[in-house]
Amino acid sequence: MVYRDFQDLKLSGLGFGAMRLPVIDGDDARIDEAQTQKMVDYAMEHGINYYDTAWGYHAGNSETVMGKALDKYPRESYYLATKFPGYDLSNMPKVKEIFEEQLVKTGKEYFDFYLFHNVCEMNINEYLDPKFGIYDYLMEQKKNGRISHLGFSCHGEMEVLSRFLEAYGKDMEFCQLQINYFDWTFQDAKAKVELLRKYNIPVWVMEPLRGGKLAKLSDTYEKQLKELRPDEEIPAWAFRFLQSIPGVTVVLSGMSDESQLQANVATYETEKPLNEEEMKTLMDIVDQMQSKKSVPCTACHYCVTHCPQGLDIPRLLSLYNEHVLTAEGGGMAFIAPMALMAVEEDKKPSACLHCRSCEQVCPQQIKISEAMSDFVSALGG
């Protein structure tokens, strides 16, 4: 197992994500505890020492099952992470109640790593609002030894990440981001990593395979990669890409069966970052993947000046691309809906009048009105 230094700890480069545990009869709330125990045993035997769960995973059952699975091992032999569920605004006044319940659910006296969960457009104002006392309470728990290391996860855009860091960056020890070779430029992951580097905050990675989208590619793309590394499996390319990014400490993978776990463990027996040719080939493939489905907006903003509704069309098209590409790839398309929750009703895609004034000045000749209609339809109205 590849290990990374974090302060005075050595963390396994591969972390065990508990969002996609094996389930019974396809019911996400019914975790197969016996199979999960086998997977945790295998992970422990092969050097994984970082386990990541959360309040809402598997309808609230992930924390309980992971706590039980780890009970058979000495507490000092693993690191357990969980999160405050700020993705649900009704939880904001309940930080103490939820934290205490998380300790009970996991059966632990402290958490090695604890996160502000899913900082994004929808909740940034609440996270920063002192009336909820979230930051103060979590800092107090750290002082009391019930949290060893405090950090946050972020699905928001750069503005959100910047606001959070300006407020709390001095006390954040790590940040968990969605990073993979598809999102390196698509979700501006590269710029986010560079911003975190300015704050000297190490990076944890979630969704390295983009919800499984990158576990299998088209025959054409796979052939290109196999020519460069004949013995490398396609999912491993996602991990090799991350091994090439300075500052990445832990890569979390949500593995739903033992075969996935075994394959990922085998990958992390070695460190094989991509060379220049391999990186270029991979990025060329990404460009081709994105161009097939995405709207080619360059954010020139000509359209904005001609929109009678004053819509931020480039941003809406960016969210449209994210939503469509994720949904068609079989992934969890939740980022765009969350971002739009922070947008006023008269500025959402549904406010488009279909007057086509914007299209008359679009250098890319994008059929913007059709994209807005499709976006509304994709969001379920």
C-alpha positions in Angstrom: 0.0 0.0 0.0 1.2 3.5 -0.9 1.2 5.8 2.1 1.1 9.6 2.4 2.4 11.8 5.1 -0.2 14.0 6.8 1.3 15.9 9.8 2.5 13.1 12.1 0.4 10.4 10.5 0.9 8.0 7.6 -2.4 7.6 5.7 -3.1 5.0 3.1 -3.2 6.6 -0.3 -6.4 4.6 -1.0 -9.2 5.3 1.4 -12.3 3.2 1.9 -15.4 5.2 1.0 -18.7 4.0 2.6 -21.2 5.6 0.3 -21.7 2.7 -2.0 -21.5 -0.4 0.3 -23.0 -3.7 -0.9 -26.7 -3.8 -0.3 -29.5 -6.4 -0.2 -32.0 -6.6 -3.0 -30.9 -3.3 -4.5 -32.3 -1.4 -1.4 -29.7 1.3 -0.6 -31.0 1.4 3.0 -30.3 -2.3 3.6 -26.5 -2.7 3.8 -25.2 -6.2 3.5 -23.3 -6.2 6.8 -21.7 -9.6 6.3 -20.2 -8.6 2.9 -19.2 -5.2 4.2 -17.4 -6.9 7.1 -15.5 -9.1 4.6 -14.5 -6.0 2.6 -13.3 -4.1 5.7 -11.3 -7.1 6.8 -9.7 -7.3 3.4 -9.0 -3.6 3.4 -7.4 -3.7 6.9 -5.3 -6.8 5.9 -4.0 -4.9 2.9 -3.0 -1.7 4.5 -6.0 0.6 4.1 -6.3 2.7 7.3 -8.6 5.5 6.3 -12.4 4.9 6.4 -14.9 7.6 5.3 -18.6 7.6 6.1 -21.3 10.2 6.6 -24.6 10.9 8.3 -26.7 10.5 5.2 -25.0 7.6 3.4 -27.3 4.6 2.9 -30.3 6.3 4.4 -28.3 7.0 7.6 -27.1 3.4 8.1 -23.5 3.7 6.9 -22.1 5.2 10.1 -23.6 2.4 12.2 -22.5 -0.4 9.9 -19.0 1.0 9.5 -18.7 1.5 13.3 -19.6 -2.2 13.8 -17.2 -3.4 11.1 -14.3 -1.6 12.6 -15.0 -2.6 16.2 -13.0 -5.8 15.9 -9.8 -3.8 15.3 -7.8 -1.7 17.8 -9.0 1.9 17.7 -5.5 3.2 17.0 -5.1 0.9 13.9 -7.5 3.0 11.7 -8.7 6.5 11.1 -12.4 7.1 10.9 -13.9 10.1 9.2 -17.5 11.4 9.1 -19.2 14.7 8.4 -21.8 17.3 9.5 -24.7 17.0 7.1 -25.0 20.6 5.9 -26.4 19.5 2.6 -29.8 19.6 4.4 -30.5 23.1 5.6 -32.8 21.8 8.3 -29.7 20.3 10.0 -28.0 23.7 10.5 -29.3 24.4 14.0 -28.6 20.8 15.1 -24.8 20.5 15.1 -24.5 19.4 18.7 -27.4 16.9 18.5 -26.1 15.4 15.3 -22.5 15.2 16.4 -23.5 13.4 19.7 -25.7 11.0 17.7 -22.8 10.2 15.3 -20.6 9.2 18.2 -23.4 6.9 19.4 -24.1 5.4 15.9 -20.4 4.6 15.3 -19.7 3.5 18.8 -16.7 5.7 19.0 -15.5 8.3 21.6 -13.9 10.5 18.9 -13.5 11.0 15.2 -10.0 11.1 13.6 -11.3 13.3 10.8 -14.5 15.4 10.7 -15.8 17.5 7.8 -18.2 20.3 7.0 -20.1 18.2 4.4 -20.7 19.4 0.9 -20.0 23.1 1.0 -21.8 24.5 -2.0 -24.0 27.4 -3.3 -27.0 26.0 -1.5 -25.5 26.2 2.0 -22.5 28.5 2.0 -24.4 31.4 3.7 -25.7 29.1 6.4 -22.3 27.5 7.0 -20.8 31.0 7.5 -23.7 32.3 9.6 -22.5 32.5 13.3 -26.1 32.1 14.6 -25.9 28.4 13.9 -22.7 28.0 15.8 -21.4 25.2 13.6 -17.8 26.4 13.3 -17.6 27.3 17.0 -19.0 23.9 18.1 -16.7 21.8 15.9 -13.7 23.8 17.0 -14.7 23.2 20.6 -14.9 19.5 19.9 -11.4 19.6 18.4 -10.1 21.3 21.5 -11.8 18.7 23.6 -10.1 15.9 21.6 -13.4 14.5 20.1 -12.2 15.6 16.7 -8.6 15.0 15.8 -8.5 16.8 12.5 -11.1 19.2 11.0 -11.7 19.8 7.3 -14.4 20.1 4.7 -15.7 18.7 1.5 -16.8 21.0 -1.4 -18.9 20.6 -4.5 -19.3 24.3 -5.0 -17.8 26.5 -7.6 -14.6 28.6 -7.1 -16.5 31.5 -5.5 -18.0 29.3 -2.9 -14.6 27.6 -2.1 -13.0 31.0 -1.9 -15.6 32.4 0.5 -15.3 29.3 2.8 -11.5 29.5 2.8 -11.5 33.3 3.6 -13.7 32.6 6.6 -12.3 29.3 8.0 -9.3 28.5 5.9 -6.8 29.1 8.7 -8.4 26.3 10.7 -9.0 23.8 8.0 -6.5 20.9 7.9 -7.7 19.2 4.7 -10.2 19.6 1.9 -12.1 16.9 0.0 -12.8 17.6 -3.6 -14.3 15.8 -6.6 -11.3 15.3 -8.7 -10.8 13.0 -11.7 -9.3 13.4 -15.1 -12.7 14.3 -16.6 -13.4 17.0 -14.1 -9.8 18.4 -14.0 -11.0 21.2 -16.2 -14.7 20.5 -16.6 -15.4 21.3 -12.9 -12.3 23.6 -12.6 -10.7 21.0 -10.2 -7.3 22.2 -11.2 -7.9 25.8 -10.2 -9.4 24.6 -6.9 -6.3 22.5 -6.1 -4.1 25.5 -6.8 -6.2 27.7 -4.5 -5.9 25.1 -1.7 -2.2 25.0 -2.3 -2.0 28.7 -1.5 -3.6 27.9 1.9 -1.2 24.9 2.4 -4.3 22.7 2.7 -3.8 19.1 1.5 -6.3 17.5 -0.8 -8.5 14.5 -0.3 -10.2 13.1 -3.4 -13.8 11.9 -3.8 -15.3 10.5 -7.0 -12.0 9.4 -8.6 -14.0 7.3 -11.1 -16.8 9.9 -11.4 -19.4 7.5 -10.0 -18.1 4.6 -12.2 -18.2 6.7 -15.5 -14.4 6.3 -15.9 -14.3 2.6 -15.0 -15.0 1.7 -18.6 -14.4 3.8 -21.8 -15.3 3.3 -25.4 -13.2 0.8 -27.3 -11.4 3.6 -29.2 -10.3 5.3 -26.0 -9.4 2.1 -24.3 -7.2 1.1 -27.3 -5.3 4.4 -27.0 -4.6 3.8 -23.4 -3.7 0.2 -23.8 -1.1 1.1 -26.4 0.7 3.2 -23.7 0.2 0.9 -20.8 -0.7 -2.6 -22.0 -0.9 -4.1 -18.5 -2.8 -1.2 -16.8 -6.6 -1.7 -16.3 -8.8 1.2 -17.4 -10.0 2.1 -13.9 -6.4 2.3 -12.7 -5.8 5.2 -15.1 -8.0 7.3 -12.9 -5.9 6.6 -9.9 -2.6 7.0 -11.8 -3.8 10.4 -12.9 -4.4 11.3 -9.2 -1.0 10.0 -8.3 0.4 12.6 -10.7 -1.2 15.6 -8.8 0.9 17.2 -6.1 -0.9 17.7 -2.9 -3.3 14.7 -3.2 -3.1 12.8 0.0 -6.0 10.4 0.3 -8.1 9.1 -2.7 -11.5 7.8 -1.5 -13.2 5.1 -3.6 -16.7 3.9 -2.9 -16.5 0.2 -3.6 -19.6 -1.8 -3.7 -18.1 -5.3 -4.0 -15.0 -7.2 -3.1 -13.7 -7.4 -6.6 -13.6 -3.6 -6.9 -11.8 -3.4 -3.6 -9.2 -6.0 -4.7 -8.6 -4.2 -8.0 -8.1 -0.8 -6.3 -5.8 -2.2 -3.6 -3.7 -3.9 -6.3 -3.4 -0.5 -8.1 -2.2 1.1 -4.9 0.5 -1.4 -4.2 2.6 0.8 -6.5 2.9 4.5 -7.4 3.0 5.0 -11.2 2.2 8.6 -12.1 1.6 9.5 -15.7 4.4 10.8 -17.9 3.9 13.7 -20.3 2.8 11.7 -23.2 0.3 9.7 -21.1 -1.1 12.8 -19.6 -1.6 14.4 -23.0 -3.3 11.4 -24.4 -5.6 11.2 -21.5 -6.5 14.9 -21.7 -7.1 14.6 -25.5 -9.5 11.7 -24.7 -11.3 13.9 -22.2 -11.7 16.7 -24.8 -13.3 14.2 -27.2 -15.6 12.9 -24.5 -16.8 16.3 -23.5 -17.2 17.6 -27.0 -19.7 14.9 -28.0 -22.3 16.0 -25.5 -21.4 19.4 -24.1 -22.5 22.9 -25.4 -19.4 24.7 -26.6 -19.9 27.9 -24.6 -16.7 30.0 -24.2 -18.2 32.3 -21.6 -17.7 35.4 -23.8 -20.9 36.9 -22.2 -22.1 38.5 -25.5 -25.4 36.7 -24.8 -25.9 38.2 -21.4 -26.1 41.8 -22.7 -28.9 40.7 -25.1 -31.0 38.7 -22.6 -34.1 40.7 -21.6 -34.3 38.5 -18.5 -30.8 39.2 -17.4 -29.9 35.5 -17.2 -26.3 34.5 -16.5 -26.4 32.3 -19.6 -22.7 31.1 -19.5 -23.1 29.8 -16.0 -26.4 28.1 -16.8 -24.9 26.5 -19.8 -22.0 25.3 -17.6 -24.4 23.7 -15.2 -26.4 22.3 -18.1 -23.2 20.6 -19.4 -22.4 19.2 -16.0 -25.9 17.8 -15.5 -26.3 16.3 -18.9 -22.8 14.7 -19.1 -23.2 13.3 -15.6 -26.7 11.9 -16.1 -25.9 10.3 -19.4 -22.8 8.7 -17.9 -24.9 7.0 -15.3 -23.6 9.2 -12.5 -25.4 11.0 -9.7 -26.4 14.3 -11.3 -26.9 16.4 -8.1 -24.4 19.3 -8.5 -26.5 21.4 -10.9 -29.8 21.1 -9.0 -27.9 22.0 -5.8 -26.3 25.1 -7.4 -29.7 26.2 -8.9 -31.3 26.1 -5.4 -29.2 29.3 -4.7 -30.5 31.0 -7.9 -33.6 33.2 -7.8 -36.6 31.8 -9.7 -36.5 34.6 -12.3 -32.9 33.7 -13.1 -33.3 30.0 -13.6 -33.4 28.2 -17.0 -37.2 28.2 -16.8 -37.2 32.0 -17.0 -35.9 31.9 -20.6 -38.4 33.6 -22.9 -37.1 31.8 -26.0 -36.8 35.1 -27.8 -33.4 34.0 -29.3 -31.9 37.5 -28.9 -28.9 35.8 -27.3 -28.5 33.4 -30.2 -28.1 36.3 -32.6 -24.8 37.4 -31.0 -23.4 34.0 -30.0 -20.1 33.4 -31.8 -20.4 29.7 -31.3 -23.9 29.7 -32.8 -25.3 27.8 -29.8 -29.0 27.2 -29.8 -29.3 28.6 -26.3 -33.1 28.6 -26.1 -33.2 24.9 -26.9 -30.5 24.2 -24.3 -32.6 26.0 -21.7 -35.7 24.0 -22.6 -33.7 20.8 -22.5 -32.2 21.8 -19.1 -35.7 22.4 -17.6 -36.8 19.0 -18.9 -33.8 17.3 -17.6 -34.4 18.8 -14.2 -37.9 17.4 -14.2 -39.6 20.7 -14.9 
